Amino acid sequence: MPSFYEFFAGGGMVRAGLGQEWHCLFANDFDHKKSRSYCENWGGAELRTSDIRSLTVTDLPRIADLAWASFPCQDLSLAGAGAGLKGDRSGTFWPFWNLMTGLIQEGRAPSLIVLENVCGTLSSHGGKDFESICAGFHKAGYSVGAVVIDACLFVPQSRPRLFIIGVQNEVKLPEGVTGKGPSAIWHTSALKAAHRKLPQEIREAWIWWRLPLPPKRKTGFSNIIEKSPANTLWLTDEDTHRLLSMMSTINHAKLVKAQKAGREIIGSVYKRTRANEEGQKVQRAEIRFDDIAGCLRTPAGGSSRQLVVVVHGQSVTARLISSRETARLMGLPDTYILPDRYNEAYHLTGDGVVVPVVRHLSKHIFKPILDANHGRKTIAA
């Protein structure tokens, strides 16, 4: 059974994606509220709730096949202040990387190291932050590649994320996990542009990871909506009218079209700050009716909470998206235990990793590599 460490673990969504075929050796998060959810769903034996800066390699047991880190995105996101890897939050990548280099020095290097973050990582500081990460892999004896996966291929949520996957140079790569060049599906123009800026020695060792397309998604946003959510109330008529009045001409036209459809249509709304015709910053309500939710975000990431809008003719009602609906958008089963408090649940899910995306990576990259190198470890796990 392959084993893993999960850093910045949150509620254990990577663990959910890897599934019972994997054994968790160690998990870490500094947030006590998220840790409570982790313990409620997975037990707390492997979890250490502490700042990653306080950890040393002695805290990490045995040898893990995989080390996963979904380090904070605030300083790398477009909504952030642009501090990048020098920021207080996203800069926690470095203590994580110090742990990895410590393991390497002890002869306990994970075969695979995976980083997950927002796509803004590619352009942060003109690509220098991405280069620093890739250079770290290269110096540590890992070949590296990356993919951008939009969760809407798996769940009804638009959520593109960058996955940087490093593999030890000594590890044999089986046929089928790599390609000769970029794929239009998994390697975006931004990723290819960031790759072109890398030093030659890193580009020469670059891996173009290969993934199959998942089966066509059968679930839409309207399918995950609760009829009577327990922890959120419908807006009053006055508040709904105020929300609709915040729409631009383009967004209002979308609403009018939905009203003329003659059937119930469910959409999602985010309130964002946008410049008006005079260049002044005003709050706008942006709506979508493509049966896909917008990307779940938390206020810590610089955005508002998502709303559900139900349109049936001239009737328009709206409410905050429920905790369970956010969990479903992340691919979590309804058996997953969420915090009772709405804000805690929203923060937990909005900061997480989409479960089926992790499962797809495990099935088509991680497991094939580890299966091809079975018995490679020199220290008992």
C-alpha positions as CSV (number, residue, x, y, z in Angstrom):
1,M,0.0,0.0,0.0
2,P,1.6,3.4,-1.0
3,S,2.0,5.9,1.7
4,F,1.9,9.7,1.9
5,Y,2.4,12.9,3.9
6,E,-0.2,15.6,3.5
7,F,0.9,19.2,4.4
8,F,-1.6,22.1,4.7
9,A,-4.1,19.3,5.0
10,G,-7.2,21.3,5.9
11,G,-10.1,18.8,6.2
12,G,-8.2,16.0,4.5
13,M,-9.6,16.3,0.9
14,V,-6.4,15.0,-0.6
15,R,-6.7,12.0,1.7
16,A,-10.3,11.6,0.4
17,G,-9.1,11.7,-3.2
18,L,-6.3,9.2,-2.7
19,G,-8.7,6.9,-1.0
20,Q,-8.3,3.7,1.0
21,E,-5.6,2.4,-1.3
22,W,-3.2,4.8,0.3
23,H,-1.8,5.0,3.9
24,C,-1.4,8.3,5.6
25,L,1.8,8.5,7.6
26,F,1.6,12.2,8.6
27,A,-0.7,15.2,8.2
28,N,-0.2,18.8,9.2
29,D,-2.3,22.0,9.4
30,F,-2.0,25.0,11.6
31,D,-5.7,25.8,11.7
32,H,-7.4,24.3,14.8
33,K,-10.9,24.6,13.3
34,K,-9.9,22.7,10.2
35,S,-8.1,20.1,12.3
36,R,-11.3,19.4,14.2
37,S,-13.0,18.5,10.9
38,Y,-10.0,16.4,9.9
39,C,-10.2,14.4,13.1
40,E,-14.0,14.0,12.9
41,N,-13.6,12.5,9.4
42,W,-10.3,10.6,9.6
43,G,-9.3,10.4,13.2
44,G,-6.4,12.3,14.6
45,A,-3.6,9.8,15.0
46,E,-1.5,11.1,12.0
47,L,-2.4,14.8,12.4
48,R,-0.1,17.4,13.9
49,T,-1.8,20.8,14.4
50,S,1.0,23.3,14.4
51,D,2.7,25.9,12.2
52,I,4.8,24.1,9.6
53,R,7.7,26.3,10.6
54,S,7.9,24.4,13.9
55,L,8.2,21.0,12.3
56,T,11.5,19.1,11.8
57,V,12.2,15.9,9.8
58,T,12.1,14.0,13.1
59,D,8.4,14.6,13.2
60,L,7.9,12.8,9.9
61,P,7.8,9.0,10.4
62,R,9.3,6.4,8.1
63,I,9.4,6.9,4.3
64,A,6.5,8.2,2.3
65,D,6.0,7.4,-1.4
66,L,4.3,10.8,-1.9
67,A,4.5,14.2,-0.2
68,W,1.6,16.6,-1.0
69,A,1.5,20.3,-0.2
70,S,-1.4,22.6,-1.0
71,F,0.4,25.6,0.4
72,P,-1.6,28.9,0.9
73,C,-2.5,30.8,-2.2
74,Q,-3.3,34.3,-0.9
75,D,0.0,35.9,-2.0
76,L,-0.1,34.2,-5.4
77,S,-3.7,34.7,-6.4
78,L,-4.8,37.6,-8.6
79,A,-6.9,38.9,-5.7
80,G,-3.8,39.0,-3.5
81,A,-1.3,41.7,-2.9
82,G,1.4,40.1,-5.1
83,A,3.9,39.2,-2.4
84,G,4.3,35.8,-4.0
85,L,6.6,33.3,-2.2
86,K,7.9,36.2,-0.1
87,G,4.5,36.6,1.5
88,D,3.6,35.5,5.0
89,R,1.1,32.9,3.8
90,S,2.4,31.6,0.4
91,G,5.9,31.9,1.8
92,T,5.2,28.8,4.0
93,F,6.2,26.9,0.9
94,W,9.8,27.3,2.0
95,P,9.6,25.6,5.4
96,F,7.8,22.8,3.6
97,W,10.6,22.6,1.1
98,N,13.2,22.6,4.0
99,L,11.5,19.5,5.3
100,M,11.8,17.8,1.9
101,T,15.5,18.6,1.6
102,G,16.0,17.3,5.1
103,L,14.3,14.0,4.2
104,I,16.5,13.8,1.1
105,Q,19.7,14.3,3.2
106,E,18.5,11.4,5.5
107,G,17.9,9.1,2.5
108,R,14.2,9.3,3.1
109,A,13.2,11.2,-0.1
110,P,9.6,10.7,-1.2
111,S,9.5,9.3,-4.8
112,L,6.9,11.9,-5.6
113,I,6.4,15.5,-4.4
114,V,3.2,17.3,-5.5
115,L,2.3,20.9,-5.0
116,E,-1.1,22.4,-5.7
117,N,-1.9,26.0,-6.0
118,V,-3.7,28.7,-8.0
119,C,-2.6,29.3,-11.6
120,G,-1.3,32.8,-10.6
121,T,1.7,30.9,-9.4
122,L,2.8,30.7,-13.0
123,S,3.0,34.5,-13.4
124,S,3.9,35.6,-9.9
125,H,6.8,38.0,-10.0
126,G,7.0,37.6,-13.8
127,G,7.4,33.8,-13.5
128,K,10.3,34.0,-11.0
129,D,8.4,32.3,-8.2
130,F,7.5,29.3,-10.5
131,E,11.2,29.2,-11.6
132,S,12.3,29.1,-7.9
133,I,10.0,26.2,-7.2
134,C,11.2,24.2,-10.3
135,A,14.8,25.1,-9.5
136,G,14.3,23.6,-6.0
137,F,13.1,20.4,-7.5
138,H,16.0,20.3,-10.0
139,K,18.6,20.9,-7.3
140,A,17.1,18.3,-5.1
141,G,17.4,15.6,-7.7
142,Y,13.8,15.6,-9.0
143,S,12.6,15.9,-12.6
144,V,9.5,18.2,-12.6
145,G,6.5,18.9,-14.8
146,A,3.1,20.5,-14.2
147,V,-0.5,20.4,-15.4
148,V,-3.4,22.8,-15.0
149,I,-6.7,21.0,-14.3
150,D,-10.1,22.7,-14.2
151,A,-12.3,20.9,-11.7
152,C,-15.3,21.5,-14.0
153,L,-14.3,18.3,-15.9
154,F,-15.2,16.4,-12.7
155,V,-17.6,18.6,-10.7
156,P,-19.9,21.5,-11.6
157,Q,-17.5,24.1,-10.4
158,S,-15.1,26.3,-12.5
159,R,-11.9,25.8,-10.5
160,P,-8.6,25.7,-12.5
161,R,-5.6,24.8,-10.4
162,L,-1.9,24.2,-11.0
163,F,-0.4,20.8,-10.0
164,I,3.4,20.7,-10.0
165,I,4.6,17.1,-9.9
166,G,8.2,16.2,-9.2
167,V,9.6,12.7,-9.4
168,Q,13.0,11.5,-8.2
169,N,15.5,11.1,-11.0
170,E,16.2,7.5,-10.1
171,V,12.5,6.6,-10.3
172,K,11.5,4.7,-13.5
173,L,8.6,6.3,-15.5
174,P,6.3,3.7,-17.0
175,E,4.9,4.1,-20.5
176,G,1.8,6.2,-20.7
177,V,2.4,8.8,-18.0
178,T,4.4,11.2,-20.1
179,G,4.1,12.7,-23.5
180,K,6.6,14.1,-26.0
181,G,5.2,17.7,-25.7
182,P,2.4,19.8,-24.2
183,S,-1.3,18.8,-24.4
184,A,-3.9,21.4,-25.3
185,I,-6.1,20.1,-22.4
186,W,-3.6,20.0,-19.5
187,H,-1.0,22.5,-20.5
188,T,-2.4,26.0,-20.8
189,S,-0.8,28.9,-22.7
190,A,0.2,30.4,-19.3
191,L,1.9,27.1,-18.3
192,K,3.7,26.9,-21.6
193,A,4.8,30.5,-21.3
194,A,6.1,29.9,-17.8
195,H,8.0,26.8,-19.0
196,R,9.7,28.8,-21.8
197,K,11.1,31.2,-19.2
198,L,12.8,28.4,-17.2
199,P,16.6,27.9,-17.4
200,Q,17.7,25.5,-20.1
201,E,18.8,22.7,-17.7
202,I,15.3,22.6,-16.1
203,R,13.6,22.7,-19.5
204,E,15.7,19.8,-20.8
205,A,14.6,17.7,-17.8
206,W,11.0,18.8,-17.9
207,I,8.3,16.2,-17.9
208,W,5.1,16.7,-20.0
209,W,2.7,14.7,-17.8
210,R,0.1,12.8,-19.8
211,L,-3.5,12.3,-18.5
212,P,-6.6,10.9,-20.2
213,L,-9.8,12.9,-20.2
214,P,-12.2,11.8,-17.5
215,P,-15.7,10.4,-18.5
216,K,-18.1,13.2,-19.4
217,R,-19.5,14.8,-16.2
218,K,-23.2,14.0,-15.7
219,T,-23.9,16.3,-12.7
220,G,-24.7,19.9,-13.1
221,F,-24.9,22.7,-10.6
222,S,-28.7,22.4,-10.4
223,N,-28.3,18.7,-9.4
224,I,-26.3,19.5,-6.2
225,I,-28.7,22.1,-4.9
226,E,-30.6,21.4,-1.7
227,K,-34.3,22.1,-1.7
228,S,-34.3,23.1,2.0
229,P,-30.8,23.9,3.2
230,A,-30.4,23.8,7.0
231,N,-27.9,26.6,7.5
232,T,-28.8,29.4,5.1
233,L,-31.9,31.5,4.6
234,W,-33.4,33.0,1.5
235,L,-32.8,36.7,0.9
236,T,-35.8,39.0,1.5
237,D,-37.4,40.6,-1.5
238,E,-35.7,43.8,-0.7
239,D,-32.3,42.2,-0.5
240,T,-32.9,40.3,-3.7
241,H,-33.9,43.5,-5.5
242,R,-30.7,45.1,-4.2
243,L,-28.7,42.2,-5.5
244,L,-30.2,42.4,-9.0
245,S,-29.7,46.1,-9.1
246,M,-26.0,45.5,-8.8
247,M,-25.9,43.8,-12.2
248,S,-24.2,45.3,-15.2
249,T,-26.2,45.5,-18.5
250,I,-24.6,42.2,-19.7
251,N,-25.4,40.3,-16.5
252,H,-29.0,41.7,-16.4
253,A,-29.5,40.5,-20.0
254,K,-28.6,37.0,-18.8
255,L,-31.2,37.3,-16.1
256,V,-33.9,38.5,-18.6
257,K,-33.1,35.6,-20.9
258,A,-33.5,33.1,-18.1
259,Q,-36.8,34.7,-17.1
260,K,-38.1,34.1,-20.6
261,A,-37.2,30.5,-20.7
262,G,-40.5,29.4,-19.2
263,R,-39.0,26.9,-16.7
264,E,-37.0,26.9,-13.5
265,I,-33.4,27.8,-14.0
266,I,-30.7,27.8,-11.3
267,G,-27.8,30.1,-11.4
268,S,-24.9,31.3,-9.2
269,V,-23.8,34.9,-8.3
270,Y,-20.7,36.5,-7.0
271,K,-20.4,40.1,-5.9
272,R,-17.2,41.6,-7.2
273,T,-15.6,45.0,-7.3
274,R,-15.5,46.2,-10.9
275,A,-14.8,49.6,-12.7
276,N,-17.9,51.3,-14.2
277,E,-18.1,53.4,-17.3
278,E,-16.5,56.3,-15.5
279,G,-13.7,54.2,-14.2
280,Q,-15.0,54.2,-10.6
281,K,-14.8,51.0,-8.6
282,V,-18.3,49.7,-7.7
283,Q,-19.6,46.4,-6.5
284,R,-21.2,44.3,-9.2
285,A,-23.3,41.1,-9.1
286,E,-22.1,38.7,-11.8
287,I,-24.4,35.8,-12.7
288,R,-24.0,32.6,-14.7
289,F,-26.6,30.1,-15.9
290,D,-24.3,27.5,-17.5
291,D,-25.1,24.9,-14.8
292,I,-21.6,25.4,-13.4
293,A,-20.8,27.2,-10.2
294,G,-18.1,29.9,-10.0
295,C,-14.9,29.0,-8.2
296,L,-15.5,28.7,-4.4
297,R,-13.5,31.3,-2.6
298,T,-13.2,32.5,0.9
299,P,-13.1,36.1,2.2
300,A,-9.5,35.5,3.1
301,G,-8.9,35.2,-0.7
302,G,-10.3,38.6,-1.4
303,S,-13.8,37.6,-2.6
304,S,-17.4,37.3,-1.4
305,R,-19.4,34.2,-0.8
306,Q,-21.3,32.6,-3.6
307,L,-25.1,32.9,-3.9
308,V,-27.7,30.6,-5.5
309,V,-30.3,32.3,-7.7
310,V,-33.5,30.5,-8.7
311,V,-35.4,32.0,-11.6
312,H,-38.9,30.9,-12.7
313,G,-40.5,33.4,-15.0
314,Q,-40.6,36.8,-13.2
315,S,-40.0,35.1,-9.9
316,V,-36.4,35.5,-8.7
317,T,-35.2,34.2,-5.3
318,A,-31.7,34.1,-3.9
319,R,-29.7,32.8,-1.0
320,L,-26.2,32.0,0.1
321,I,-24.9,28.7,-1.1
322,S,-25.2,26.1,1.6
323,S,-22.4,24.3,3.4
324,R,-23.4,20.9,2.0
325,E,-23.6,22.4,-1.5
326,T,-20.1,23.7,-1.2
327,A,-18.9,20.2,-0.1
328,R,-20.6,18.6,-3.1
329,L,-18.9,21.1,-5.4
330,M,-15.6,19.9,-4.0
331,G,-16.5,16.3,-4.7
332,L,-17.0,15.3,-1.1
333,P,-19.7,12.7,-0.3
334,D,-22.6,13.7,1.9
335,T,-21.2,11.4,4.6
336,Y,-18.4,13.9,5.1
337,I,-18.9,15.7,8.4
338,L,-18.9,19.4,8.1
339,P,-18.6,22.1,10.8
340,D,-21.9,23.2,12.2
341,R,-21.0,26.9,11.8
342,Y,-21.6,28.1,8.2
343,N,-18.4,30.3,8.0
344,E,-16.2,27.5,9.2
345,A,-17.7,25.0,6.7
346,Y,-17.4,27.5,3.8
347,H,-13.8,28.3,4.7
348,L,-12.9,24.6,5.0
349,T,-14.3,23.7,1.6
350,G,-13.3,26.9,-0.2
351,D,-9.7,26.3,0.8
352,G,-9.7,22.6,-0.2
353,V,-8.7,20.4,-3.1
354,V,-11.3,18.9,-5.4
355,V,-11.5,15.2,-4.5
356,P,-12.0,13.6,-8.0
357,V,-9.1,15.6,-9.4
358,V,-6.7,14.1,-6.8
359,R,-8.2,10.7,-7.6
360,H,-7.6,11.2,-11.3
361,L,-4.0,12.1,-10.7
362,S,-3.5,9.1,-8.4
363,K,-5.0,6.7,-10.9
364,H,-3.2,7.8,-14.0
365,I,0.2,9.2,-12.7
366,F,1.0,8.4,-9.0
367,K,-0.1,4.7,-8.8
368,P,1.4,3.7,-12.2
369,I,4.8,5.2,-11.3
370,L,4.8,3.6,-7.8
371,D,3.6,0.2,-9.2
372,A,6.4,0.3,-11.8
373,N,8.9,0.9,-9.0
374,H,7.6,-1.6,-6.4
375,G,10.2,-2.6,-3.8
376,R,12.5,0.3,-4.6
377,K,12.6,1.7,-1.1
378,T,15.7,0.9,1.0
379,I,14.3,1.8,4.4
380,A,11.2,-0.1,5.6
381,A,8.1,1.9,5.5
